[in-house]
Amino acid sequence: MAMKKSIPAASPEAYLAELDGWRKPLVERLRNATRSAGALEERIKWGHLVYFHNGPVLLIRAEDERVLFGFWRGKRMREMDERLKGNGKYELATIDLREGDTLTAAKAKQLVIAAIGLNDEFGDPTAKT
């Protein structure tokens, strides 16, 4: 079975407009919480919502069965939410949200503020050291 290749959304608004069902209100809540947390640049990158502040900070990725709320320095934030899971040599960790799972706007904003602070402290997580 071939993987379907989709054309990335032209804008964050278009990305949201393509969502339906339980994913749409969840992504809207995560996006609003993220945007209220601080000065971030919002872009479509790698086919999903990516937020930048001194390098990439976090992503919101809606898939068919889940929504990922991922942080480039998420492994440093695991004490804030035990659902943050990371693997591999990088610091990226994500919260895997399925239908019926909840993440409050307040908790999402708290995570984003912490992630912005880590980029302020340690710089661009994708920079070669």
Secondary structure, DSSP 8 states (H G I E B T S, - for coil): ---------SSHHHHHHT--TTHHHHHHHHHHHHHTSS--EEEEETTEEEEESSSEEEEEEE-SS-EEEEETTGGGGGGG-TT-B--SSS--EEEEE-TT----HHHHHHHHHHHHHHHHHH--TTS--
